[in-house]
Amino acid sequence: MTYARFLGLFVVLPIILLAVRYRRELTRRALLPLVPLLAIVYAATCPWDNLAVKWGLWRFKPELIWGITVGYLPLEEYLFFGLQTLLVGVWVLARLRRVSLAPAARKSPASPPRLDSKLGSRELGSKEVVS
């Protein structure tokens, strides 16, 4: 299986399915936190991956990639960084958004009990007068 086919089947397809399933929850505003996350992922992963290939820790079979490389990495590897981050990020955002929109979460928090109602003198800390 080529790297591109793997990405399409196991990363892009699930992203599309999640986007369709959670289309109401995944607004532009909800997806905005993924932008800095993607920047962090690329900043942390690109140098490491390039060095790993340069040093021979792993390699990519030429017949399984498109042949477009940037540095020591094929284009598919760069796509993998971003698409994998999007897949996990979209799923997490959708689940968190659905949890926060759940009926129990939409109810306003219970108001604190009023001190002047339903509380006796013992609860207020007053001394009890015995006659």
TATA-V387137 format. One record per run of one state. SS is the DSSP state (helix for helix, strand for strand, loop for the rest). FROM is the first residue (numbers start at 0). TO is the last residue. If there is no record, write none. Layout:
ss,from,to
SS,FROM,TO
SS,FROM,TO
This chain:
ss,from,to
loop,0,1
helix,2,20
loop,21,26
helix,27,30
loop,31,31
helix,32,53
loop,54,60
helix,61,63
loop,64,67
strand,68,69
loop,70,71
strand,72,73
helix,74,99
loop,100,101
helix,102,105
loop,106,130
